Amino acid sequence: MSSLLTLQGAGLGLRRSLLPELLKMDAEAVDFLECAPDNWIGVGGSYGENLARLAERFPLSCHGLSLSLGGPEPLDHVFLKRIRAFLDRHAVPLFSEHLSYCSDDGHLYDLIPMPFTDEAVRHTAARIREVQDALGRRIAVENISYYAAPYQAMSEIDFLRAVLDEADCDLLLDVNNLAVNACNHGYDAAAFLARVPAERVVCLHVAGHYDEAPDLKIDTHGAAVQGDVWRLLASVYQHVGPVPTLLERDFNFPPLSELLGEVDYIRDVQATARSLEVRHG
């Protein structure tokens, strides 16, 4: 199974409320779009037609919401078949999911953090391998933001590295989540980043958050990306290279021109990273 990674540059999250504006975008406005297949599988009519039109114009990546990789319930193989068909239909080069769980005798409608234990590593990694077999491709898992952990026998970065190694999967590094967690849990983002296995990072996310207090950030995806996340993004590129990067925005949408301005800023940071690679390479 290959990662099928053909994405490049800077992308934008595809949300239904943005469809009319996205359909009018120039071909160079973004390098790719990302959608949650959970919200689009089986959708027909004008929404389905518009998704197909966008997928023909822009590379489409997919970011799952409900597989519950760390959950106790058996994986839904009927749903996995539908995801695989969706990925094949739209020639999706990259599928990712959250390193969390979201179901236990029904969906919990939230991303619940995993206990950082050896048992959780083995359990989650086995399920990731099962998903990769069902989809016939490598997947990437995303580090989530969390506010309390069930149990921590190891650090977050040790848990993340162990899952990646045991599952032999890729990493979607969410830079905003790293900034949020570093603040809320009192660890050094640079030290965390230094231990991220660069060879496994295939995509990045950036998004906005809300500063509730000096020691508390709330991951909202409802505001512009803040300066600390932009600065951290530049550091991430120094570690992993200017890999494909997505701007996430889930609500409180500004005019599309403002979102595209942030996408262009990602491109600028990527260009700076490339120039530094050449200078020091």
C-alpha positions in Angstrom: 0.0 0.0 0.0 1.4 3.4 -1.0 0.5 6.7 0.5 -0.6 7.9 -3.0 0.5 11.4 -1.9 0.2 13.7 -4.9 -1.0 16.8 -3.0 1.2 19.9 -2.9 1.0 23.5 -1.8 -1.8 25.0 0.2 -5.5 24.0 0.5 -8.8 25.0 1.9 -11.5 23.0 3.7 -14.5 22.3 1.6 -17.7 23.3 3.5 -21.2 23.3 2.1 -21.8 26.9 3.1 -18.8 27.9 0.9 -19.9 25.9 -2.1 -21.3 28.8 -4.2 -18.0 30.8 -3.8 -15.7 27.8 -4.2 -17.3 27.0 -7.5 -16.4 30.5 -8.8 -12.8 30.3 -7.7 -10.0 30.6 -10.2 -8.1 27.4 -10.8 -5.0 28.8 -9.1 -6.9 30.0 -6.0 -6.0 26.9 -4.0 -3.9 23.8 -4.7 -6.3 21.4 -3.2 -9.6 21.1 -1.2 -10.3 18.8 1.8 -13.7 17.3 2.7 -15.0 14.9 5.4 -16.4 11.9 3.4 -18.7 11.2 6.3 -20.7 14.4 5.3 -20.8 13.6 1.6 -21.2 9.9 1.1 -24.6 9.2 -0.4 -25.3 12.9 -1.0 -26.9 13.5 -4.4 -28.7 16.4 -6.0 -27.1 19.7 -6.5 -24.7 19.2 -3.5 -23.4 16.0 -5.0 -23.0 17.5 -8.4 -21.2 20.5 -7.1 -18.8 18.3 -5.1 -18.1 16.3 -8.3 -17.4 19.5 -10.2 -14.9 20.7 -7.6 -13.2 17.3 -7.5 -12.7 17.6 -11.2 -11.1 21.0 -10.9 -9.0 20.6 -7.7 -7.2 17.6 -6.1 -9.4 16.4 -3.2 -8.1 15.1 0.1 -10.4 13.5 2.7 -10.4 13.8 6.5 -12.6 11.4 8.3 -14.7 12.2 11.4 -16.3 9.0 12.6 -14.1 5.9 12.3 -13.3 6.1 16.0 -9.8 4.6 15.6 -9.3 4.2 19.3 -12.8 3.2 20.2 -14.0 -0.1 21.8 -16.7 -0.9 19.2 -15.8 -3.0 16.2 -14.9 -1.0 13.1 -17.8 -0.5 10.7 -16.7 -2.4 7.5 -19.8 -1.5 5.6 -18.9 2.2 6.1 -15.3 1.5 5.2 -16.4 0.0 1.9 -18.4 3.2 1.2 -15.4 5.4 2.1 -13.2 3.3 -0.2 -15.7 3.7 -3.1 -15.8 7.5 -2.4 -12.0 7.8 -2.4 -11.8 5.8 -5.6 -14.6 7.7 -7.3 -13.0 11.1 -6.7 -9.4 9.9 -7.1 -8.5 11.1 -3.6 -4.8 10.9 -3.0 -4.8 11.2 0.8 -7.2 10.0 3.6 -6.7 10.9 7.2 -8.5 10.4 10.5 -8.2 11.6 14.1 -6.1 9.8 16.7 -9.0 9.6 19.1 -12.3 7.8 19.6 -15.8 9.1 19.1 -18.1 6.2 19.7 -19.1 3.7 22.4 -22.5 2.1 21.9 -23.3 5.0 19.6 -21.6 8.1 18.4 -20.5 10.6 21.1 -20.2 13.5 18.6 -16.9 14.6 20.0 -13.2 13.6 19.6 -12.3 11.9 22.9 -8.6 11.7 23.7 -6.9 8.3 24.1 -5.2 7.2 27.3 -1.5 7.3 26.7 -0.7 3.7 27.5 0.9 0.7 25.9 -2.4 -1.1 25.7 -4.0 1.8 23.9 -1.1 1.9 21.5 -1.5 -1.8 20.6 -5.3 -1.5 20.4 -5.4 1.7 18.2 -2.5 0.6 16.0 -4.3 -2.7 15.2 -7.4 -0.8 14.2 -5.4 1.5 12.0 -3.9 -1.5 10.2 -7.4 -2.9 9.8 -8.5 0.4 8.3 -5.5 0.5 5.9 -6.3 -3.1 4.8 -9.9 -2.2 4.2 -9.2 0.9 2.2 -6.2 -0.6 0.4 -4.0 2.4 1.2 -1.9 4.0 3.9 -3.7 6.5 6.0 -2.6 9.5 8.1 -3.7 10.0 11.7 -4.0 13.5 13.2 -2.9 14.7 16.6 -6.0 16.1 18.3 -6.4 18.9 20.7 -7.5 17.8 24.2 -8.2 19.4 27.6 -7.9 16.4 29.9 -6.4 13.0 29.2 -7.9 9.8 30.7 -4.5 8.5 31.8 -1.0 9.2 30.9 1.6 6.5 31.4 3.7 8.1 28.7 3.9 11.5 27.1 1.7 12.6 24.2 4.7 12.6 21.8 5.8 9.1 23.0 2.2 7.8 22.5 2.0 9.4 19.0 5.4 7.9 17.9 4.5 4.5 19.3 1.2 4.4 17.4 2.8 5.5 14.1 5.5 2.9 14.5 3.2 0.0 15.5 0.6 0.8 12.8 3.1 1.8 10.2 0.9 4.8 9.1 1.5 8.4 8.3 0.9 11.6 10.3 -1.2 14.6 9.6 0.3 17.1 11.9 -2.2 19.7 13.1 -0.1 22.8 13.9 -2.9 24.6 15.7 -3.5 21.5 17.9 0.2 21.4 18.8 0.1 25.1 19.8 -3.1 24.6 21.8 -1.9 21.5 23.6 1.5 22.9 24.4 -0.1 25.9 26.1 -2.8 24.0 27.9 -0.6 21.1 29.1 2.5 23.1 29.8 5.0 21.5 27.4 7.4 23.0 24.9 6.1 22.9 21.3 9.6 23.0 19.9 10.7 20.0 21.9 7.6 18.1 20.9 8.2 19.0 17.2 11.9 17.9 17.4 10.7 14.4 18.2 8.0 14.2 15.4 9.2 11.6 12.8 9.5 13.9 9.8 9.4 11.1 7.3 5.9 10.2 8.3 4.4 13.7 8.0 2.4 13.9 4.8 0.2 16.9 5.5 -0.4 19.8 7.9 -3.5 21.6 9.2 -3.6 25.2 10.5 -6.7 26.8 12.0 -7.8 29.5 14.4 -8.2 29.2 18.2 -9.5 31.3 21.1 -7.3 32.5 23.9 -9.5 32.0 27.0 -6.6 32.8 29.4 -2.8 32.9 29.3 -2.6 29.2 30.0 -5.8 28.1 28.2 -6.4 28.0 24.4 -9.7 26.7 22.9 -9.5 25.0 19.6 -12.4 26.6 17.6 -11.7 26.5 13.9 -13.9 29.6 13.8 -11.3 32.4 13.6 -8.3 33.5 11.6 -5.0 31.7 12.3 -3.1 33.5 15.0 0.5 34.7 15.0 1.8 31.9 17.3 0.5 29.3 14.9 2.0 31.0 11.9 5.4 31.1 13.7 5.1 27.5 14.7 4.2 26.6 11.1 7.5 28.1 9.9 9.3 25.9 12.5 7.4 22.8 11.3 8.6 23.4 7.7 12.2 23.6 8.9 11.7 20.1 10.5 9.6 18.3 7.9 9.8 20.5 4.7 7.0 22.5 3.1 4.6 19.6 2.9 0.9 20.2 1.8 -0.9 22.4 4.3 -4.6 22.9 4.7 -6.5 25.9 6.2 -9.4 24.7 8.3 -12.4 26.9 9.0 -15.7 25.4 10.2 -17.9 28.3 11.1 -18.0 32.1 11.4 -16.9 32.3 7.8 -15.5 35.6 6.5 -15.6 36.6 2.8 -13.8 33.9 0.8 -11.2 36.5 -0.2 -10.0 36.5 3.5 -9.7 32.8 3.6 -7.8 32.8 0.3 -5.5 35.4 1.8 -4.6 33.0 4.5 -4.1 30.3 1.9 -1.7 32.6 0.1 0.1 33.3 3.4 0.7 29.5 3.7 2.2 29.6 0.3 4.5 32.5 1.3 5.7 30.6 4.3 6.2 27.5 2.2 8.2 29.5 -0.4 10.4 30.9 2.4 11.0 27.4 3.7 12.0 26.2 0.2 14.4 29.1 -0.2 16.0 28.2 3.2 16.3 24.6 2.0 18.2 25.7 -1.1 20.4 28.1 0.8 21.4 25.5 3.4 21.1 22.5 1.1 
